[in-house]
Amino acid sequence: MSPQPDYAVNLRRLLAWHGLNGKDVAALLGSTEHTVSGWIRGQREPSGKYLVALGNLFEVNTSKMFDDPDLFGITIADPKRRAIADENIAKARRDRLKVV
């Protein structure tokens, strides 16, 4: 079994840090569970459109998502980033409810 790409490891960490799963992220980004699952498993990379959306949602520099997971872990743990990301997630959920 080959090692997981750094972006997949980092994305799984982001989701775990915010208590989300692939289904949640797919709904928040307007993607499909299948697509997000591919990202999480490292079978496909998010397109530019979704990288921007992930960066905005989680308040991260998406180029850093491709960095070493140990370095990215420092970014994830920043309390200011987490607070902003949690606000972004809550807003995305509210916006989604308005559309439905």
A tleap script that builds the chain and sets N, CA, C and O, in Angstrom:
source leaprc.protein.ff14SB
mol = sequence {
  NMET SER PRO GLN PRO ASP TYR ALA VAL ASN
  LEU ARG ARG LEU LEU ALA TRP HIE GLY LEU
  ASN GLY LYS ASP VAL ALA ALA LEU LEU GLY
  SER THR GLU HIE THR VAL SER GLY TRP ILE
  ARG GLY GLN ARG GLU PRO SER GLY LYS TYR
  LEU VAL ALA LEU GLY ASN LEU PHE GLU VAL
  ASN THR SER LYS MET PHE ASP ASP PRO ASP
  LEU PHE GLY ILE THR ILE ALA ASP PRO LYS
  ARG ARG ALA ILE ALA ASP GLU ASN ILE ALA
  LYS ALA ARG ARG ASP ARG LEU LYS VAL CVAL
}
set mol.1.N position { 0.847 -1.176 0.000 }
set mol.1.CA position { 0.000 0.000 0.000 }
set mol.1.C position { 0.896 1.243 0.000 }
set mol.1.O position { 1.808 1.356 0.819 }
set mol.2.N position { 0.636 2.155 -0.903 }
set mol.2.CA position { 1.452 3.357 -0.987 }
set mol.2.C position { 1.012 4.376 0.057 }
set mol.2.O position { -0.149 4.402 0.467 }
set mol.3.N position { 1.957 5.218 0.484 }
set mol.3.CA position { 1.595 6.235 1.486 }
set mol.3.C position { 0.606 7.246 0.913 }
set mol.3.O position { 0.572 7.496 -0.292 }
set mol.4.N position { -0.184 7.810 1.792 }
set mol.4.CA position { -1.170 8.808 1.404 }
set mol.4.C position { -0.475 10.114 1.036 }
set mol.4.O position { 0.509 10.492 1.672 }
set mol.5.N position { -0.979 10.805 0.014 }
set mol.5.CA position { -0.425 12.127 -0.301 }
set mol.5.C position { -0.647 13.081 0.882 }
set mol.5.O position { -1.616 12.954 1.629 }
set mol.6.N position { 0.274 14.034 1.028 }
set mol.6.CA position { 0.179 14.976 2.143 }
set mol.6.C position { -1.158 15.702 2.176 }
set mol.6.O position { -1.725 15.897 3.251 }
set mol.7.N position { -1.677 16.111 1.006 }
set mol.7.CA position { -2.940 16.856 1.019 }
set mol.7.C position { -4.075 16.025 1.606 }
set mol.7.O position { -4.959 16.568 2.269 }
set mol.8.N position { -4.061 14.705 1.369 }
set mol.8.CA position { -5.127 13.845 1.903 }
set mol.8.C position { -5.018 13.741 3.421 }
set mol.8.O position { -6.020 13.821 4.131 }
set mol.9.N position { -3.802 13.563 3.904 }
set mol.9.CA position { -3.574 13.498 5.353 }
set mol.9.C position { -4.000 14.816 5.994 }
set mol.9.O position { -4.678 14.826 7.021 }
set mol.10.N position { -3.600 15.917 5.387 }
set mol.10.CA position { -3.918 17.235 5.938 }
set mol.10.C position { -5.414 17.517 5.891 }
set mol.10.O position { -5.962 18.109 6.821 }
set mol.11.N position { -6.075 17.101 4.827 }
set mol.11.CA position { -7.520 17.304 4.744 }
set mol.11.C position { -8.238 16.488 5.812 }
set mol.11.O position { -9.167 16.986 6.447 }
set mol.12.N position { -7.824 15.251 6.017 }
set mol.12.CA position { -8.444 14.435 7.078 }
set mol.12.C position { -8.254 15.091 8.439 }
set mol.12.O position { -9.159 15.077 9.273 }
set mol.13.N position { -7.080 15.664 8.660 }
set mol.13.CA position { -6.833 16.351 9.931 }
set mol.13.C position { -7.748 17.561 10.093 }
set mol.13.O position { -8.292 17.793 11.173 }
set mol.14.N position { -7.914 18.323 9.030 }
set mol.14.CA position { -8.808 19.487 9.087 }
set mol.14.C position { -10.227 19.061 9.437 }
set mol.14.O position { -10.868 19.661 10.300 }
set mol.15.N position { -10.704 18.038 8.773 }
set mol.15.CA position { -12.068 17.574 9.037 }
set mol.15.C position { -12.209 17.105 10.477 }
set mol.15.O position { -13.175 17.450 11.158 }
set mol.16.N position { -11.239 16.315 10.939 }
set mol.16.CA position { -11.295 15.820 12.320 }
set mol.16.C position { -11.252 16.976 13.315 }
set mol.16.O position { -11.981 16.968 14.307 }
set mol.17.N position { -10.410 17.961 13.059 }
set mol.17.CA position { -10.259 19.111 13.962 }
set mol.17.C position { -11.570 19.873 14.099 }
set mol.17.O position { -11.865 20.437 15.153 }
set mol.18.N position { -12.353 19.884 13.023 }
set mol.18.CA position { -13.611 20.627 13.043 }
set mol.18.C position { -14.831 19.724 13.203 }
set mol.18.O position { -15.964 20.196 13.109 }
set mol.19.N position { -14.613 18.442 13.442 }
set mol.19.CA position { -15.717 17.510 13.686 }
set mol.19.C position { -16.608 17.299 12.473 }
set mol.19.O position { -17.821 17.136 12.602 }
set mol.20.N position { -15.997 17.304 11.296 }
set mol.20.CA position { -16.752 17.129 10.054 }
set mol.20.C position { -16.376 15.814 9.393 }
set mol.20.O position { -15.325 15.237 9.669 }
set mol.21.N position { -17.259 15.353 8.511 }
set mol.21.CA position { -16.943 14.189 7.697 }
set mol.21.C position { -17.060 14.574 6.222 }
set mol.21.O position { -17.391 15.713 5.893 }
set mol.22.N position { -16.790 13.634 5.357 }
set mol.22.CA position { -16.828 13.911 3.926 }
set mol.22.C position { -18.185 14.373 3.441 }
set mol.22.O position { -18.276 15.236 2.568 }
set mol.23.N position { -19.230 13.809 3.997 }
set mol.23.CA position { -20.592 14.205 3.612 }
set mol.23.C position { -20.843 15.667 3.978 }
set mol.23.O position { -21.429 16.417 3.198 }
set mol.24.N position { -20.397 16.063 5.168 }
set mol.24.CA position { -20.549 17.455 5.599 }
set mol.24.C position { -19.839 18.401 4.645 }
set mol.24.O position { -20.412 19.395 4.199 }
set mol.25.N position { -18.581 18.082 4.336 }
set mol.25.CA position { -17.783 18.956 3.473 }
set mol.25.C position { -18.374 19.023 2.074 }
set mol.25.O position { -18.406 20.090 1.462 }
set mol.26.N position { -18.840 17.894 1.568 }
set mol.26.CA position { -19.461 17.886 0.244 }
set mol.26.C position { -20.661 18.828 0.221 }
set mol.26.O position { -20.830 19.596 -0.726 }
set mol.27.N position { -21.485 18.774 1.251 }
set mol.27.CA position { -22.663 19.641 1.317 }
set mol.27.C position { -22.251 21.109 1.422 }
set mol.27.O position { -22.847 21.966 0.769 }
set mol.28.N position { -21.249 21.402 2.229 }
set mol.28.CA position { -20.821 22.788 2.426 }
set mol.28.C position { -20.194 23.382 1.176 }
set mol.28.O position { -20.319 24.581 0.924 }
set mol.29.N position { -19.513 22.538 0.382 }
set mol.29.CA position { -18.836 23.025 -0.817 }
set mol.29.C position { -19.675 22.882 -2.082 }
set mol.29.O position { -19.291 23.384 -3.138 }
set mol.30.N position { -20.813 22.202 -1.985 }
set mol.30.CA position { -21.619 21.968 -3.179 }
set mol.30.C position { -20.980 20.930 -4.091 }
set mol.30.O position { -21.104 21.003 -5.313 }
set mol.31.N position { -20.308 19.981 -3.496 }
set mol.31.CA position { -19.665 18.899 -4.235 }
set mol.31.C position { -20.430 17.613 -3.964 }
set mol.31.O position { -21.531 17.642 -3.414 }
set mol.32.N position { -19.846 16.490 -4.349 }
set mol.32.CA position { -20.477 15.202 -4.061 }
set mol.32.C position { -19.648 14.456 -3.023 }
set mol.32.O position { -18.450 14.699 -2.879 }
set mol.33.N position { -20.293 13.555 -2.310 }
set mol.33.CA position { -19.568 12.734 -1.339 }
set mol.33.C position { -18.478 11.923 -2.022 }
set mol.33.O position { -17.388 11.754 -1.475 }
set mol.34.N position { -18.771 11.423 -3.210 }
set mol.34.CA position { -17.813 10.616 -3.964 }
set mol.34.C position { -16.545 11.428 -4.256 }
set mol.34.O position { -15.431 10.928 -4.097 }
set mol.35.N position { -16.721 12.656 -4.674 }
set mol.35.CA position { -15.573 13.517 -4.977 }
set mol.35.C position { -14.746 13.779 -3.728 }
set mol.35.O position { -13.526 13.616 -3.743 }
set mol.36.N position { -15.399 14.181 -2.658 }
set mol.36.CA position { -14.683 14.481 -1.413 }
set mol.36.C position { -14.016 13.223 -0.869 }
set mol.36.O position { -12.907 13.294 -0.337 }
set mol.37.N position { -14.663 12.094 -0.992 }
set mol.37.CA position { -14.074 10.831 -0.555 }
set mol.37.C position { -12.782 10.548 -1.314 }
set mol.37.O position { -11.813 10.059 -0.734 }
set mol.38.N position { -12.766 10.854 -2.602 }
set mol.38.CA position { -11.556 10.684 -3.397 }
set mol.38.C position { -10.416 11.558 -2.891 }
set mol.38.O position { -9.260 11.135 -2.888 }
set mol.39.N position { -10.741 12.778 -2.463 }
set mol.39.CA position { -9.717 13.671 -1.900 }
set mol.39.C position { -9.170 13.096 -0.602 }
set mol.39.O position { -7.960 13.044 -0.385 }
set mol.40.N position { -10.095 12.664 0.259 }
set mol.40.CA position { -9.720 12.158 1.576 }
set mol.40.C position { -8.873 10.896 1.459 }
set mol.40.O position { -7.940 10.701 2.238 }
set mol.41.N position { -9.187 10.052 0.507 }
set mol.41.CA position { -8.421 8.809 0.301 }
set mol.41.C position { -7.138 9.040 -0.496 }
set mol.41.O position { -6.307 8.140 -0.619 }
set mol.42.N position { -6.979 10.240 -1.032 }
set mol.42.CA position { -5.776 10.541 -1.803 }
set mol.42.C position { -5.801 10.000 -3.215 }
set mol.42.O position { -4.756 9.878 -3.856 }
set mol.43.N position { -6.994 9.672 -3.708 }
set mol.43.CA position { -7.125 9.130 -5.058 }
set mol.43.C position { -7.237 10.211 -6.112 }
set mol.43.O position { -6.988 9.962 -7.292 }
set mol.44.N position { -7.609 11.406 -5.696 }
set mol.44.CA position { -7.680 12.550 -6.610 }
set mol.44.C position { -7.443 13.818 -5.828 }
set mol.44.O position { -7.749 13.899 -4.639 }
set mol.45.N position { -6.894 14.810 -6.511 }
set mol.45.CA position { -6.658 16.113 -5.881 }
set mol.45.C position { -7.855 17.016 -6.147 }
set mol.45.O position { -8.475 16.943 -7.208 }
set mol.46.N position { -8.175 17.864 -5.182 }
set mol.46.CA position { -9.247 18.838 -5.421 }
set mol.46.C position { -8.854 19.782 -6.567 }
set mol.46.O position { -7.694 20.180 -6.682 }
set mol.47.N position { -9.814 20.127 -7.396 }
set mol.47.CA position { -9.557 21.092 -8.474 }
set mol.47.C position { -9.333 22.473 -7.854 }
set mol.47.O position { -9.572 22.684 -6.665 }
set mol.48.N position { -8.876 23.395 -8.678 }
set mol.48.CA position { -8.620 24.755 -8.207 }
set mol.48.C position { -9.834 25.383 -7.549 }
set mol.48.O position { -9.716 26.051 -6.522 }
set mol.49.N position { -10.995 25.172 -8.137 }
set mol.49.CA position { -12.248 25.715 -7.602 }
set mol.49.C position { -12.470 25.222 -6.167 }
set mol.49.O position { -12.811 26.001 -5.278 }
set mol.50.N position { -12.273 23.934 -5.960 }
set mol.50.CA position { -12.517 23.378 -4.634 }
set mol.50.C position { -11.373 23.667 -3.672 }
set mol.50.O position { -11.595 23.755 -2.465 }
set mol.51.N position { -10.165 23.816 -4.179 }
set mol.51.CA position { -9.069 24.222 -3.297 }
set mol.51.C position { -9.341 25.601 -2.712 }
set mol.51.O position { -9.140 25.831 -1.519 }
set mol.52.N position { -9.800 26.513 -3.560 }
set mol.52.CA position { -10.142 27.858 -3.079 }
set mol.52.C position { -11.260 27.769 -2.041 }
set mol.52.O position { -11.197 28.417 -0.996 }
set mol.53.N position { -12.276 26.966 -2.332 }
set mol.53.CA position { -13.401 26.822 -1.400 }
set mol.53.C position { -12.940 26.211 -0.076 }
set mol.53.O position { -13.376 26.645 0.990 }
set mol.54.N position { -12.063 25.209 -0.138 }
set mol.54.CA position { -11.533 24.610 1.095 }
set mol.54.C position { -10.728 25.637 1.889 }
set mol.54.O position { -10.856 25.726 3.110 }
set mol.55.N position { -9.904 26.403 1.194 }
set mol.55.CA position { -9.110 27.431 1.861 }
set mol.55.C position { -9.978 28.459 2.550 }
set mol.55.O position { -9.706 28.861 3.681 }
set mol.56.N position { -11.030 28.886 1.859 }
set mol.56.CA position { -11.949 29.871 2.438 }
set mol.56.C position { -12.719 29.293 3.617 }
set mol.56.O position { -12.891 29.955 4.641 }
set mol.57.N position { -13.178 28.064 3.470 }
set mol.57.CA position { -13.970 27.440 4.527 }
set mol.57.C position { -13.139 27.226 5.791 }
set mol.57.O position { -13.564 27.568 6.895 }
set mol.58.N position { -11.951 26.657 5.611 }
set mol.58.CA position { -11.121 26.291 6.760 }
set mol.58.C position { -10.084 27.342 7.143 }
set mol.58.O position { -9.308 27.150 8.079 }
set mol.59.N position { -10.078 28.465 6.405 }
set mol.59.CA position { -9.161 29.567 6.710 }
set mol.59.C position { -7.704 29.089 6.692 }
set mol.59.O position { -6.936 29.326 7.624 }
set mol.60.N position { -7.356 28.405 5.590 }
set mol.60.CA position { -5.977 27.946 5.409 }
set mol.60.C position { -5.477 28.341 4.033 }
set mol.60.O position { -6.253 28.506 3.092 }
set mol.61.N position { -4.173 28.487 3.937 }
set mol.61.CA position { -3.527 28.700 2.652 }
set mol.61.C position { -3.463 27.330 1.990 }
set mol.61.O position { -2.778 26.433 2.481 }
set mol.62.N position { -4.165 27.168 0.891 }
set mol.62.CA position { -4.287 25.836 0.305 }
set mol.62.C position { -2.972 25.282 -0.217 }
set mol.62.O position { -2.824 24.064 -0.324 }
set mol.63.N position { -2.024 26.133 -0.542 }
set mol.63.CA position { -0.730 25.591 -0.953 }
set mol.63.C position { -0.071 24.869 0.221 }
set mol.63.O position { 0.723 23.949 0.021 }
set mol.64.N position { -0.394 25.279 1.424 }
set mol.64.CA position { 0.140 24.621 2.616 }
set mol.64.C position { -0.471 23.233 2.820 }
set mol.64.O position { 0.106 22.400 3.519 }
set mol.65.N position { -1.627 22.981 2.217 }
set mol.65.CA position { -2.248 21.662 2.341 }
set mol.65.C position { -1.381 20.575 1.710 }
set mol.65.O position { -1.526 19.394 2.024 }
set mol.66.N position { -0.487 20.982 0.825 }
set mol.66.CA position { 0.384 20.021 0.159 }
set mol.66.C position { 1.730 19.889 0.873 }
set mol.66.O position { 2.621 19.175 0.413 }
set mol.67.N position { 1.868 20.593 2.014 }
set mol.67.CA position { 3.091 20.537 2.812 }
set mol.67.C position { 3.089 19.310 3.715 }
set mol.67.O position { 2.100 18.587 3.832 }
set mol.68.N position { 4.224 19.114 4.337 }
set mol.68.CA position { 4.394 18.038 5.299 }
set mol.68.C position { 3.298 18.140 6.374 }
set mol.68.O position { 3.066 19.219 6.920 }
set mol.69.N position { 2.631 17.026 6.675 }
set mol.69.CA position { 1.554 17.063 7.674 }
set mol.69.C position { 1.981 17.592 9.042 }
set mol.69.O position { 1.182 18.219 9.737 }
set mol.70.N position { 3.229 17.348 9.435 }
set mol.70.CA position { 3.672 17.869 10.732 }
set mol.70.C position { 3.699 19.393 10.731 }
set mol.70.O position { 3.326 20.022 11.720 }
set mol.71.N position { 4.135 19.982 9.633 }
set mol.71.CA position { 4.132 21.446 9.526 }
set mol.71.C position { 2.706 21.977 9.416 }
set mol.71.O position { 2.371 22.998 10.017 }
set mol.72.N position { 1.875 21.287 8.652 }
set mol.72.CA position { 0.490 21.737 8.487 }
set mol.72.C position { -0.272 21.642 9.806 }
set mol.72.O position { -1.190 22.426 10.050 }
set mol.73.N position { 0.099 20.693 10.648 }
set mol.73.CA position { -0.555 20.545 11.948 }
set mol.73.C position { -0.462 21.804 12.794 }
set mol.73.O position { -1.379 22.121 13.550 }
set mol.74.N position { 0.644 22.516 12.664 }
set mol.74.CA position { 0.813 23.776 13.393 }
set mol.74.C position { -0.224 24.790 12.913 }
set mol.74.O position { -0.810 25.514 13.718 }
set mol.75.N position { -0.446 24.839 11.607 }
set mol.75.CA position { -1.454 25.738 11.032 }
set mol.75.C position { -2.838 25.391 11.550 }
set mol.75.O position { -3.601 26.272 11.946 }
set mol.76.N position { -3.159 24.109 11.545 }
set mol.76.CA position { -4.484 23.653 11.977 }
set mol.76.C position { -4.751 24.048 13.428 }
set mol.76.O position { -5.863 24.445 13.776 }
set mol.77.N position { -3.734 23.937 14.264 }
set mol.77.CA position { -3.908 24.158 15.701 }
set mol.77.C position { -3.997 25.626 16.112 }
set mol.77.O position { -4.268 25.909 17.279 }
set mol.78.N position { -3.781 26.555 15.208 }
set mol.78.CA position { -3.835 27.975 15.547 }
set mol.78.C position { -5.251 28.340 16.008 }
set mol.78.O position { -6.198 28.203 15.233 }
set mol.79.N position { -5.415 28.802 17.252 }
set mol.79.CA position { -6.750 29.095 17.775 }
set mol.79.C position { -7.480 30.196 16.997 }
set mol.79.O position { -8.700 30.132 16.845 }
set mol.80.N position { -6.762 31.192 16.508 }
set mol.80.CA position { -7.413 32.257 15.726 }
set mol.80.C position { -7.960 31.702 14.423 }
set mol.80.O position { -9.075 32.029 14.017 }
set mol.81.N position { -7.162 30.853 13.767 }
set mol.81.CA position { -7.615 30.241 12.517 }
set mol.81.C position { -8.834 29.374 12.771 }
set mol.81.O position { -9.795 29.394 12.002 }
set mol.82.N position { -8.789 28.613 13.858 }
set mol.82.CA position { -9.909 27.724 14.157 }
set mol.82.C position { -11.197 28.514 14.398 }
set mol.82.O position { -12.262 28.127 13.918 }
set mol.83.N position { -11.102 29.608 15.132 }
set mol.83.CA position { -12.293 30.412 15.415 }
set mol.83.C position { -12.886 30.970 14.121 }
set mol.83.O position { -14.103 30.946 13.938 }
set mol.84.N position { -12.048 31.464 13.238 }
set mol.84.CA position { -12.534 32.004 11.964 }
set mol.84.C position { -13.130 30.884 11.116 }
set mol.84.O position { -14.184 31.055 10.504 }
set mol.85.N position { -12.447 29.729 11.083 }
set mol.85.CA position { -12.950 28.601 10.300 }
set mol.85.C position { -14.292 28.124 10.839 }
set mol.85.O position { -15.198 27.818 10.064 }
set mol.86.N position { -14.427 28.059 12.151 }
set mol.86.CA position { -15.704 27.647 12.730 }
set mol.86.C position { -16.823 28.623 12.349 }
set mol.86.O position { -17.952 28.206 12.092 }
set mol.87.N position { -16.512 29.907 12.315 }
set mol.87.CA position { -17.499 30.899 11.867 }
set mol.87.C position { -17.839 30.689 10.393 }
set mol.87.O position { -19.002 30.776 10.001 }
set mol.88.N position { -16.823 30.415 9.582 }
set mol.88.CA position { -17.048 30.169 8.156 }
set mol.88.C position { -17.936 28.942 7.939 }
set mol.88.O position { -18.826 28.952 7.088 }
set mol.89.N position { -17.688 27.899 8.708 }
set mol.89.CA position { -18.474 26.669 8.595 }
set mol.89.C position { -19.920 26.944 8.996 }
set mol.89.O position { -20.847 26.515 8.309 }
set mol.90.N position { -20.113 27.652 10.096 }
set mol.90.CA position { -21.470 27.976 10.545 }
set mol.90.C position { -22.204 28.817 9.501 }
set mol.90.O position { -23.385 28.590 9.237 }
set mol.91.N position { -21.508 29.784 8.911 }
set mol.91.CA position { -22.117 30.621 7.870 }
set mol.91.C position { -22.481 29.782 6.646 }
set mol.91.O position { -23.561 29.944 6.079 }
set mol.92.N position { -21.585 28.889 6.242 }
set mol.92.CA position { -21.862 28.031 5.086 }
set mol.92.C position { -23.074 27.144 5.350 }
set mol.92.O position { -23.873 26.899 4.446 }
set mol.93.N position { -23.213 26.668 6.568 }
set mol.93.CA position { -24.391 25.851 6.923 }
set mol.93.C position { -25.669 26.685 6.853 }
set mol.93.O position { -26.687 26.233 6.328 }
set mol.94.N position { -25.605 27.915 7.392 }
set mol.94.CA position { -26.785 28.790 7.341 }
set mol.94.C position { -27.158 29.110 5.897 }
set mol.94.O position { -28.330 29.071 5.525 }
set mol.95.N position { -26.151 29.425 5.091 }
set mol.95.CA position { -26.399 29.734 3.678 }
set mol.95.C position { -27.008 28.545 2.965 }
set mol.95.O position { -27.900 28.705 2.131 }
set mol.96.N position { -26.537 27.368 3.283 }
set mol.96.CA position { -27.072 26.151 2.655 }
set mol.96.C position { -28.532 25.956 3.038 }
set mol.96.O position { -29.339 25.555 2.199 }
set mol.97.N position { -28.883 26.230 4.282 }
set mol.97.CA position { -30.266 26.075 4.727 }
set mol.97.C position { -31.189 27.064 3.998 }
set mol.97.O position { -32.347 26.748 3.727 }
set mol.98.N position { -30.681 28.238 3.688 }
set mol.98.CA position { -31.489 29.232 2.967 }
set mol.98.C position { -31.819 28.762 1.569 }
set mol.98.O position { -32.895 29.056 1.048 }
set mol.99.N position { -30.890 28.024 0.951 }
set mol.99.CA position { -31.070 27.557 -0.425 }
set mol.99.C position { -32.069 26.409 -0.481 }
set mol.99.O position { -32.851 26.306 -1.426 }
set mol.100.N position { -32.043 25.549 0.529 }
set mol.100.CA position { -32.894 24.346 0.532 }
set mol.100.C position { -34.312 24.659 0.743 }
set mol.100.O position { -35.146 23.754 0.771 }
savepdb mol mol.pdb
quit
